[in-house]
Amino acid sequence: MNSDTLQGRWIITAFDGRPPQKTGNEPRSPSISFLGTTYSANSGCNALSGVGALRGTRFYTMPGPQTEIGCKGELLKQEALLEALSRAAPEIVMNDPGEMMMTGGGHEIRLKRDAGAANAAATSVSALILAGKRFEIQSVDGTYLGSAGSRVRPSLSFTPTDWRARSVCTTVTGTWKLQEATLLTSNVAVANRSCEVGAETIGQALREVFGSNPTLATGPNGEIVLAGEGR
């Protein structure tokens, strides 16, 4: 599977085995659309969107804004299911031609390609997105980090040749180059600092992601997603 396989609009045919519910005078079928490195979804009531990176058969996301229509009953359940699924780096399985299943977070949805929708090739990623930039790490494994109680905000910075990822307990450094949507890392070095027991989760994730030549996806407003080693 590659990113081009996903491009286009997919109609959701089942939420956890149940046919989808719709709302409105002119109801739209619940669906997910993939365009370049971004995705958008309609739960049957509200819409959500974000940035996503396909790594192997898993789709890692950075959820973005969503609409806030008041949903009830099955529509509310569908919305919660779709949001939980998108944050769980779902596994994607292609079934018959034009059909696929996404599973994650204890849920599954089944989808069928909308043959009438226009498809596009996945967009390439430019090294200019990274070189000379500093990013704040907002979430790890789908969990928002927040800022309470920490004097050091986890961050990631790039020069034209080097990168540095820093958390409260760990600093990981190395060199990099970009090959299509893969961040090729080398000379990876880890420096640990003493910290509270149980505070090493972010540092462990940084070591695993950057040691795996992670897949990179970029968003329209400076967001990036890095995915590797199941994280």
Summary of the structure (lengths in Angstrom):
residues: 231
radius of gyration: 18.8
end to end distance: 18.6
largest distance: 59.2
contacts: 677
relative contact order: 0.16
helix: 14%
strand: 43%
